[in-house]
Amino acid sequence: MKTAGRLFSIPLCFLVLIILYILVCNQLCTQLCWKVCLASGQRRESLWPTVPGPLHFQGYSSVPDGKPLVHRLCRRCALVSSSGQMLGSRWGPEIDETECVLRMNQAPTAGYEADVGHRSTLRMVSHTSVPLLLRNQSYFFQQARDTVYVVWGPGKRMNRDQGGSTYRTLLKVKEMYPGVQLYTLTDHMMAYCDEVFQNETGKNRMKSGSFLSTGWFTMILAMELCEQIVVYGMVSDSYCREKSPPSVPYHYFEKGKMDECHTYLVHEKAPRGAHRFITEKAIFSRWAKKKSIVFTHPSWQSE
């Protein structure tokens, strides 16, 4: 009888263990699946925001109250380069028909409407270009009232608490033109942009003597703001290394000053204190495989 009882208890123990195993695993798997789905949903929302109505972009804070940038998601954006490639392009009407138009620094539209259009939804502005905007205040801050201005720069110039020189200038602009929409990049966003550069190149931006371009900050914001990005007037990373690329001015509105490819190559080779325009374009090409980014005039495919 004792032997039979022992034999009966063995499968009973196995059965109890199996039931406990199923119950515990079911609970753990449910929790794990919930966390995975939640994390996946959060990633999708941050990269591909589809919620209706305005979105809050925490990396950009308004002058002077520090509130985040609030803007609707743009289904299609035109990112208009300041390059001399835009001269004679005749892309102006198509650019103006685009839902959101992104421009950079002080690039004017007046007199160039046929090639670059006239609408400006957002301008990304370097701290060094703020004085250039002030030279034509009526154009930038009175006529273009619907334009959002986002200014980037180093902490010592943009510091709000200690009154950086560029930030003080922006405060004066806001006092003179209360209706202007002014934002600056937060310290966290500036650090994030450096981190992205290092992740993509394997090089620390500061140690490698590199300056990020306004185009870099514009593309970072565009990837948050836009579902599709159509880039006008940006050449590929191999364009200037071709045997004899046509000569165009560095800026379409500064004819005869600097040649675009010459400027790009000089900066790329400089050991310190230079923009890495060619490197950035190679990175944009890689991003185009994951995000809907189209390069036109000249047209080129991501590699």
C-alpha positions in Angstrom: 0.0 0.0 0.0 2.8 2.4 0.9 4.5 1.7 -2.5 1.1 2.3 -4.3 0.6 5.5 -2.4 4.1 6.7 -3.3 3.5 5.9 -7.0 0.3 7.9 -6.9 1.9 10.9 -5.2 4.6 11.3 -7.9 2.3 12.1 -10.8 0.1 14.2 -8.5 3.2 16.3 -7.6 4.0 16.6 -11.3 0.5 17.8 -12.0 0.6 20.4 -9.2 4.0 21.6 -10.5 2.6 21.9 -14.1 -0.4 23.9 -12.9 1.8 26.2 -10.9 4.1 26.6 -13.8 1.3 27.5 -16.2 -0.2 30.1 -13.7 3.1 31.8 -13.0 4.2 31.9 -16.6 0.9 33.2 -17.7 1.1 36.1 -15.2 4.7 36.9 -16.2 4.1 36.7 -19.9 1.0 38.9 -19.5 3.1 41.5 -17.7 5.9 41.2 -20.2 3.7 41.5 -23.2 2.0 44.6 -21.7 5.4 46.3 -21.1 6.6 45.4 -24.6 3.4 46.7 -26.2 3.4 49.8 -24.1 7.0 50.6 -25.0 6.3 49.9 -28.7 3.3 52.2 -28.6 5.4 54.9 -27.0 8.1 54.6 -29.7 5.5 54.7 -32.5 3.9 57.8 -31.0 7.2 59.7 -30.7 8.5 58.8 -34.1 5.2 58.8 -36.0 2.7 61.0 -34.1 -0.8 60.4 -35.5 -2.9 62.0 -32.7 -5.3 64.6 -34.1 -4.8 68.2 -33.1 -1.6 70.0 -32.0 1.4 68.2 -30.6 3.8 69.4 -27.9 7.5 69.4 -28.9 9.4 69.5 -25.6 12.8 70.2 -27.1 11.8 73.7 -28.1 10.8 76.4 -25.6 9.1 79.7 -26.3 10.5 83.2 -25.5 10.1 84.3 -22.8 7.7 81.9 -21.0 9.5 78.6 -21.8 6.4 76.8 -23.0 7.0 73.9 -25.4 6.4 74.4 -29.1 2.8 73.5 -30.0 2.2 72.6 -33.6 0.0 70.3 -35.6 1.6 67.3 -37.4 2.5 68.1 -41.0 1.6 65.4 -43.5 4.0 66.8 -46.1 6.8 69.3 -45.6 9.0 71.2 -48.0 12.5 71.6 -46.5 14.0 74.4 -48.7 17.8 74.6 -48.8 19.6 78.0 -49.0 21.8 76.5 -51.7 22.6 78.1 -55.1 21.1 74.9 -56.6 17.7 76.6 -56.2 18.5 79.3 -58.7 16.5 78.7 -61.9 14.8 75.7 -60.4 11.2 77.0 -60.8 10.1 75.0 -57.8 8.4 77.9 -56.1 4.8 77.1 -57.0 5.1 73.5 -55.8 6.8 74.6 -52.6 4.0 77.0 -51.8 1.4 74.3 -52.3 3.1 72.1 -49.6 1.3 72.0 -46.3 4.4 73.1 -44.2 7.4 74.9 -45.5 10.7 74.9 -43.6 13.5 77.4 -44.3 16.8 78.3 -42.7 18.5 81.4 -41.3 18.0 84.6 -43.3 17.3 83.1 -46.7 14.9 85.6 -48.3 11.9 84.7 -50.5 11.2 88.2 -51.9 12.6 88.4 -55.4 13.1 84.6 -55.5 9.5 83.4 -55.4 9.7 81.6 -58.7 12.5 79.3 -57.5 11.9 79.0 -53.7 8.3 80.1 -53.1 7.2 82.7 -50.6 5.5 80.8 -47.7 7.4 80.0 -44.5 5.8 77.9 -41.8 9.0 77.6 -39.8 12.5 79.0 -39.9 15.4 77.4 -38.1 17.9 80.1 -37.3 21.5 80.0 -36.1 22.5 82.4 -33.3 25.0 83.9 -35.8 22.1 84.7 -38.2 19.9 86.6 -35.7 21.7 89.9 -36.4 21.1 89.3 -40.1 17.3 88.9 -39.5 17.4 92.2 -37.5 18.7 94.0 -40.6 15.3 93.4 -42.2 12.9 93.4 -39.3 9.9 94.5 -41.2 10.2 91.6 -43.6 10.9 88.9 -41.0 8.9 90.0 -38.0 6.1 92.1 -39.4 5.2 90.6 -42.7 5.8 87.0 -41.8 3.6 86.9 -38.8 2.6 83.2 -39.3 6.2 82.0 -39.3 7.6 80.1 -36.3 11.2 81.1 -35.6 13.4 78.5 -33.8 16.8 79.7 -32.8 19.7 77.4 -31.8 23.1 78.3 -30.4 25.7 77.4 -27.7 24.7 77.6 -24.0 26.7 80.7 -23.2 24.7 82.7 -25.8 21.3 81.1 -25.3 21.3 80.9 -21.5 18.0 82.2 -20.1 19.0 82.4 -16.4 22.3 84.2 -16.9 21.1 86.3 -19.9 23.1 85.0 -22.8 23.7 87.7 -25.5 21.6 86.1 -28.2 18.8 85.4 -25.7 18.8 89.0 -24.6 18.4 90.0 -28.3 15.4 87.7 -28.7 13.8 89.2 -25.6 14.1 92.7 -27.3 12.6 91.3 -30.5 9.7 89.9 -28.6 9.2 93.3 -26.9 9.2 95.1 -30.2 7.0 92.5 -32.0 4.8 90.8 -29.3 3.1 88.7 -32.0 6.2 87.0 -33.3 6.5 83.3 -32.5 10.0 82.8 -31.0 11.5 79.6 -29.7 14.9 78.3 -28.7 16.3 74.8 -28.4 16.5 73.5 -24.9 19.8 72.4 -23.4 18.5 68.8 -23.5 17.7 69.1 -27.2 21.1 70.6 -28.0 22.8 67.7 -26.1 20.5 65.2 -28.0 21.6 66.6 -31.4 25.3 66.1 -30.4 24.5 62.6 -29.2 22.8 61.8 -32.6 25.9 63.0 -34.4 28.2 60.9 -32.3 26.0 57.8 -32.7 26.0 58.2 -36.5 29.7 59.0 -36.9 31.4 57.4 -34.0 33.0 60.8 -33.3 32.5 63.2 -30.4 31.4 66.5 -32.0 33.5 68.7 -29.7 36.6 66.5 -29.8 36.5 66.2 -33.5 36.3 70.0 -33.9 32.9 69.8 -35.7 30.1 72.4 -35.8 26.6 71.1 -36.5 24.9 73.1 -39.3 21.5 74.7 -39.3 20.5 72.1 -41.8 21.2 69.4 -39.2 18.9 71.0 -36.6 16.2 71.6 -39.3 16.2 67.9 -40.3 16.0 66.8 -36.7 12.9 68.9 -36.2 11.4 68.0 -39.5 11.6 64.3 -38.6 9.5 65.0 -35.6 7.1 67.4 -37.3 6.6 65.9 -40.7 5.3 62.6 -42.0 6.9 63.1 -45.4 9.9 65.5 -46.1 10.7 66.7 -49.6 14.1 68.4 -49.6 14.8 71.0 -52.2 18.3 72.0 -53.4 20.4 69.7 -51.2 23.1 67.8 -53.0 24.2 64.2 -52.1 27.4 63.5 -50.1 29.1 62.3 -53.3 28.1 65.3 -55.5 31.0 67.6 -54.8 33.5 64.7 -55.2 32.5 64.3 -58.8 35.0 65.3 -61.5 33.5 68.6 -62.5 30.3 69.5 -60.7 28.7 72.8 -61.9 29.7 75.8 -59.9 26.8 77.4 -57.9 26.9 79.9 -55.0 26.9 78.6 -51.5 23.7 80.7 -50.9 21.2 81.4 -53.7 20.9 85.0 -52.4 24.7 85.7 -52.3 25.9 85.3 -55.8 29.6 85.6 -56.5 30.7 85.2 -52.9 31.4 81.5 -52.2 31.2 78.4 -54.3 29.1 75.7 -52.7 31.3 72.6 -53.4 34.5 74.5 -52.6 33.0 75.5 -49.3 31.8 72.0 -48.5 35.2 70.4 -49.3 37.2 72.9 -47.3 35.0 72.4 -44.3 35.1 68.6 -44.6 38.9 68.5 -44.6 39.4 71.2 -41.9 40.9 69.7 -38.7 38.8 71.9 -36.4 36.2 74.6 -36.2 34.3 73.5 -39.3 30.9 72.2 -40.5 30.7 68.7 -41.8 28.3 69.3 -44.6 29.2 66.2 -46.6 29.1 63.9 -43.5 25.7 65.3 -42.6 24.3 64.6 -46.1 25.6 61.0 -45.9 23.7 60.6 -42.6 20.5 62.1 -44.1 20.8 59.6 -46.9 20.7 56.8 -44.3 17.8 58.3 -42.5 15.9 58.4 -45.8 15.7 54.6 -45.6 13.7 54.7 -42.4 11.7 57.9 -42.9 9.9 59.2 -45.9 12.6 61.7 -47.1 12.8 62.6 -50.8 15.7 64.7 -52.3 14.9 66.8 -55.4 16.7 69.3 -57.6 19.1 67.7 -57.8 17.3 64.4 -57.3 19.2 61.6 -55.7 18.5 58.3 -54.0 19.5 57.4 -50.5 22.3 54.9 -50.4 
